[in-house]
Amino acid sequence: MKCLKSNKTGNIIRVEDSQAYQMAGREWQYVPKSEWKADRRPAKKEVEVVVEVQEQTIAEKQLNKKKKDK
């Protein structure tokens, strides 16, 4: 298996060796597997930030609800 990156779109694909050999050239170039992995995995920091924002929003709604009930 080889990883190829499109020069036009920036997409990274993983294909069999024989297919990669035929595709490599002007549009497609070989890239390390680590670059393909990084493209597939979501960044952990972004996920953690989203969860924190959601938790803050829930807490704010609860506080606002308590203030309205008084």
Steps between C-alpha positions, in 0.01 A plus 500: 500500500619848412372846589452758226413869522329692222683818397170648379266430792731404787307177561704211641409145401639156577516252212668174401862519379415418138230768482725756673775436247258577216356812666826662616609782274366847431187504715586244768816480711612258770464614863587328829237292675527733800358782287207278398439407867510862610241585236265225625520563875317792658716729708456422869527863606212604277277227641585598859423867432161416352410289805605781736289754310199267509544448875524876557186559294308240700619653828399850384154378401454338839606819678265709288216260571563518875504882487168506312340260749579729796 
